[in-house]
Amino acid sequence: MTLSKEKMVWMYKTMNEIRIYEESMAAAYLEGKLPPAIQKGLAFDIGAGPVPGEMHLAAGQEPVAVGICAHLNDDDTVVGTHRPHHFAIAKGVPLDLMTAEMFGKVTGLGKGKGGHMHLFDNAHKFSCSGIVGASMPIACGAALAAKKMGKDWVAVAFFGEGAANQGSFHESMNLAAVWKLPVIFVCEDNQWAISVPKNKSTSVSWVTDRAAGYGIPGIRVENNDALQVYEAAAPAIERARMGNGPSLIEIKTDRYFGHFQGDPETYRPKDEVSQLRLNDPIAVLSKFLQEKKFITAVEDKELVEKARSAVSVAFEFARASAYPAASDALHDVFVHTHSTARMSA
């Protein structure tokens, strides 16, 4: 594996930024939704507080995002899932604009109208969707466009192991294989499809076993390790850039938070998360970098503080930004109207 010190340090910095961002968002999201309100006889209000709606956080899954995105160029496309922040940050989506979008502010990526599951940043070729399995056909479209334009651009579709049982998974895999599209399908296997364990919903132990059915490579990463993800992704991305078609990568990763914020997680063993955290991928990479003398303990601390500062600035920007005007509710949306003649017909 050829991986420069600069690239490894970038991966470590970005993982810290993602973790700090997710922890900060977890705290911000619960404002106005905390137990005291419930103790007063009020139900959990999903619309209360500065960040309304659902919230899906990716703490623990950082290696998937940085290990893949470390290979990508500005012209490559990333399509994320309903749990999208780590992918967006690793692809370079500005923290301030992304955060403002989640706070429902006019300065957000979608002027506050999309929320955290519908982030779109054309400048960084990133998008995501709240629909399970939606990333795959969208990535195929981006890959087809690149192929028709004669570019060596690639598209990456991230999805969870639960989405591998959707029809869109099989349709996209087949289409990409037949047309040799430059797309990489990346399955985040955190063992839980919402609250259903993988062994109760999926017919194979590894989703990558299904790659053979489409005549494409299936690559497994059995540890939640950023450097191992990077190494495994290299041949898949090179294959796509060379015009040799798609690959399927499955990465065993860990979800530290619930499926959504407010999830009671009664379906998980009580000590599962604490056991997973014993092998925190950020701590693992920190130890590696310091043992190899790529960074010192002081530099490590400085790097983490810079990441914390960047996240803090983004949240301050979001909180200070204005909400959209009510009169803008129908701006920037598709409105289909019928003429009177057509309606009568």
C-alpha positions in Angstrom: 0.0 0.0 0.0 1.4 3.4 -1.0 0.0 5.9 1.5 1.8 9.1 2.3 2.2 10.6 5.7 0.2 13.6 4.6 -2.7 11.4 3.5 -2.7 9.5 6.7 -2.7 12.7 8.8 -5.6 14.0 6.7 -7.5 10.9 7.4 -6.9 11.2 11.1 -7.8 14.9 11.2 -11.0 14.2 9.2 -12.0 11.4 11.5 -11.6 13.7 14.5 -13.6 16.3 12.7 -16.4 13.9 12.0 -16.5 12.5 15.5 -16.5 16.0 17.1 -19.2 17.1 14.6 -21.5 14.1 15.4 -21.1 14.5 19.2 -21.8 18.3 18.9 -24.9 17.6 16.7 -26.1 15.0 19.2 -26.0 17.7 22.0 -27.6 20.4 19.8 -30.3 18.1 18.6 -31.5 17.2 22.1 -32.0 20.9 23.1 -35.6 21.2 23.9 -36.1 17.5 23.8 -34.4 16.5 27.1 -36.0 14.4 29.9 -37.2 17.4 32.0 -39.8 18.2 29.3 -40.9 14.6 29.4 -41.1 14.6 33.2 -43.6 17.4 33.0 -45.9 15.1 31.1 -44.9 16.2 27.6 -44.0 13.7 24.9 -40.7 13.8 23.1 -41.2 16.5 20.5 -39.3 15.8 17.3 -39.9 19.3 16.1 -38.7 21.0 19.2 -35.3 22.7 19.7 -33.0 24.3 17.1 -32.6 21.2 15.0 -36.1 19.8 14.1 -36.8 16.4 12.5 -35.0 13.1 12.7 -31.3 12.8 13.2 -29.0 9.9 12.3 -25.4 10.1 13.4 -22.4 8.2 12.3 -19.9 8.2 15.2 -17.9 5.0 15.0 -18.2 4.7 11.2 -15.6 7.3 10.3 -13.1 4.8 8.7 -15.6 4.0 5.9 -15.8 7.7 4.8 -12.2 8.6 5.1 -10.8 5.4 3.7 -12.8 5.7 0.5 -12.8 9.4 0.1 -9.0 9.7 0.5 -8.8 8.2 -3.0 -11.3 10.6 -4.6 -10.8 13.7 -6.7 -12.9 16.8 -6.9 -14.6 15.5 -10.0 -15.7 12.2 -8.4 -19.2 11.8 -7.1 -20.3 10.6 -3.7 -23.9 9.6 -2.9 -24.6 9.1 0.8 -27.4 7.6 2.9 -29.8 8.9 5.5 -26.8 8.8 7.9 -24.6 11.1 5.7 -22.5 13.6 7.7 -19.2 11.5 7.7 -19.4 11.1 3.9 -20.1 14.8 3.4 -17.2 16.0 5.6 -14.8 13.5 4.0 -15.8 14.8 0.5 -15.1 18.4 1.6 -18.7 19.8 2.0 -18.3 23.0 4.0 -19.2 22.5 7.7 -20.9 25.8 8.1 -23.3 25.4 5.1 -24.1 21.8 6.0 -24.8 22.7 9.7 -27.0 25.7 8.7 -29.0 23.4 6.6 -29.7 21.1 9.5 -30.7 24.1 11.6 -33.2 25.0 8.9 -31.4 28.3 8.1 -31.4 30.2 4.8 -27.6 30.0 4.6 -27.8 26.2 4.4 -26.9 24.1 1.4 -30.6 23.9 0.5 -31.7 27.2 2.1 -32.9 25.3 5.1 -35.5 23.3 3.2 -33.8 19.9 3.0 -32.6 19.0 6.4 -29.9 16.6 7.4 -31.1 13.7 5.2 -31.2 15.7 2.0 -27.9 17.5 1.7 -26.9 18.5 -1.8 -23.6 20.2 -2.7 -23.0 20.4 -6.5 -19.7 22.2 -6.0 -18.3 19.1 -4.2 -20.4 16.6 -6.1 -22.1 15.2 -3.0 -25.7 14.3 -2.3 -27.7 12.0 0.0 -31.2 10.8 0.5 -33.5 9.6 3.2 -34.7 6.7 1.0 -33.1 3.4 1.9 -31.2 2.1 -1.2 -31.5 5.3 -3.2 -27.8 6.0 -3.4 -27.1 3.2 -5.8 -29.1 4.1 -8.9 -28.1 7.8 -8.4 -24.4 6.8 -8.4 -25.0 4.7 -11.5 -26.4 7.8 -13.2 -23.3 9.9 -12.3 -21.1 7.0 -13.5 -22.9 6.7 -16.8 -22.5 10.5 -17.4 -18.8 10.3 -16.7 -18.5 7.3 -19.1 -20.4 9.1 -21.9 -18.3 12.2 -21.5 -15.1 10.1 -21.7 -13.9 11.1 -18.2 -12.0 9.0 -15.7 -14.3 10.1 -12.9 -15.8 7.6 -10.6 -19.0 7.5 -8.5 -19.3 6.0 -5.0 -22.6 4.7 -3.6 -22.6 4.3 0.1 -25.4 2.2 1.7 -26.0 0.0 4.8 -26.2 -3.7 4.9 -30.0 -3.5 5.3 -30.2 -1.7 1.9 -28.5 -4.6 0.3 -31.8 -6.4 0.4 -33.6 -3.7 -1.6 -34.4 -4.1 -5.2 -32.4 -1.1 -6.1 -29.2 -2.9 -4.9 -29.7 -5.8 -7.3 -30.9 -3.6 -10.2 -28.0 -1.2 -9.8 -25.4 -3.9 -9.5 -26.7 -5.7 -12.6 -26.9 -2.5 -14.7 -23.4 -1.3 -13.6 -21.9 -4.7 -14.4 -23.6 -4.9 -17.9 -22.6 -1.4 -18.8 -19.2 -1.5 -17.0 -19.9 1.7 -15.2 -17.2 3.4 -13.1 -19.1 3.0 -9.8 -18.0 1.6 -6.5 -20.7 0.2 -4.2 -19.7 0.5 -0.6 -21.7 -1.3 2.1 -21.4 -0.1 5.6 -22.1 -3.2 7.7 -22.8 -2.0 11.2 -24.8 -5.2 11.9 -28.0 -3.3 12.5 -30.7 -2.4 9.9 -32.5 0.0 12.2 -33.2 -2.5 15.0 -33.0 -5.7 13.0 -29.7 -7.7 13.3 -28.0 -8.7 10.0 -28.4 -12.4 10.7 -32.1 -12.0 10.9 -32.6 -10.1 7.6 -29.8 -11.1 5.2 -29.3 -14.6 3.6 -25.5 -14.4 3.5 -22.9 -13.6 6.1 -21.2 -11.1 3.8 -23.0 -9.0 1.3 -19.9 -9.2 -0.9 -20.7 -12.8 -1.6 -23.4 -11.5 -3.9 -20.9 -9.8 -6.2 -20.1 -13.1 -7.9 -23.7 -13.1 -9.2 -23.0 -10.0 -11.2 -19.5 -11.0 -12.3 -17.7 -8.3 -10.4 -15.2 -8.2 -7.6 -16.4 -8.4 -4.0 -13.9 -7.0 -1.4 -14.3 -7.4 2.4 -12.8 -5.3 5.1 -13.3 -7.1 8.4 -12.0 -4.5 10.7 -13.2 -0.9 11.4 -9.8 0.4 10.4 -9.2 3.5 8.1 -5.9 2.2 6.7 -7.4 -1.2 5.9 -10.4 0.5 4.2 -8.0 2.7 2.1 -6.0 -0.3 1.0 -9.0 -2.4 0.1 -10.6 0.5 -1.9 -7.5 1.1 -4.1 -8.0 -1.7 -6.6 -11.7 -1.0 -6.9 -11.3 2.6 -7.6 -8.4 1.9 -10.1 -10.6 -0.6 -11.8 -13.4 1.9 -12.2 -11.1 4.7 -13.5 -9.6 2.3 -16.1 -13.0 1.6 -17.5 -13.2 -2.0 -16.2 -16.5 -1.6 -14.4 -17.8 -1.7 -10.8 -16.8 -3.3 -7.6 -18.6 -4.1 -4.3 -16.8 -3.3 -1.0 -18.2 -4.3 2.3 -16.8 -2.8 5.5 -17.5 -4.1 9.0 -18.0 -0.9 11.0 -19.5 0.1 14.3 -22.5 2.4 15.1 -22.0 4.1 18.5 -25.3 5.9 18.6 -28.8 4.6 18.1 -30.4 4.3 14.7 -31.7 7.8 15.4 -31.3 10.3 18.2 -33.9 9.4 20.8 -33.7 5.7 20.0 -34.0 3.8 23.3 -31.8 1.0 21.8 -33.6 -1.7 23.7 -32.8 -4.2 21.0 -29.0 -4.0 21.6 -27.1 -5.9 24.3 -26.4 -3.4 27.1 -22.7 -3.6 26.9 -22.4 -3.7 23.1 -21.4 -0.1 22.5 -19.0 0.0 25.4 -17.3 -3.1 24.0 -17.1 -1.6 20.5 -15.6 1.6 21.9 -12.6 -0.4 23.2 -11.4 -0.6 19.7 -12.2 3.0 18.7 -10.8 3.5 15.2 -9.6 7.1 16.0 -7.6 5.9 18.9 -6.2 3.1 16.8 -5.0 5.5 14.1 -3.6 7.9 16.6 -1.5 5.2 18.2 -0.2 4.1 14.8 0.7 7.6 13.7 2.6 8.3 16.9 4.4 5.0 16.9 5.6 5.6 13.3 6.6 9.2 14.4 4.3 10.7 11.8 2.9 13.0 14.5 3.9 13.8 18.1 1.6 13.7 21.1 1.6 17.6 21.0 0.8 17.7 17.3 -2.0 15.1 17.9 -3.5 17.4 20.5 -3.2 20.5 18.3 -4.8 18.6 15.4 -7.8 17.6 17.6 -8.2 21.2 18.8 -8.2 22.5 15.3 -10.9 20.1 14.4 -12.9 21.1 17.5 -12.5 24.8 16.6 -13.7 24.2 13.0 -16.8 22.4 14.2 -17.5 25.1 16.8 -17.3 27.9 14.2 -19.7 26.0 11.9 -22.3 25.6 14.7 -21.9 29.3 15.7 -22.6 30.2 12.0 -25.7 28.0 11.9 -27.1 29.4 15.1 -26.5 33.0 14.0 -28.0 32.6 10.6 -31.6 33.7 9.8 -34.5 31.4 9.0 -36.0 31.5 5.6 -38.9 33.9 5.1 -42.4 32.2 5.0 -43.0 33.8 1.7 -40.1 31.7 0.2 -41.8 28.4 1.0 -42.6 27.7 -2.6 -39.3 29.0 -4.0 -36.8 26.5 -5.3 -39.3 23.7 -5.5 -41.0 22.0 -8.4 -44.6 23.1 -8.8 -46.6 21.4 -11.5 -49.7 23.2 -12.7 -52.4 22.2 -15.2 -54.3 24.6 -17.4 -58.0 24.8 -17.1 -58.5 23.2 -20.5 -56.3 20.2 -19.6 -58.1 19.8 -16.2 -61.5 19.8 -17.9 -60.3 17.3 -20.5 
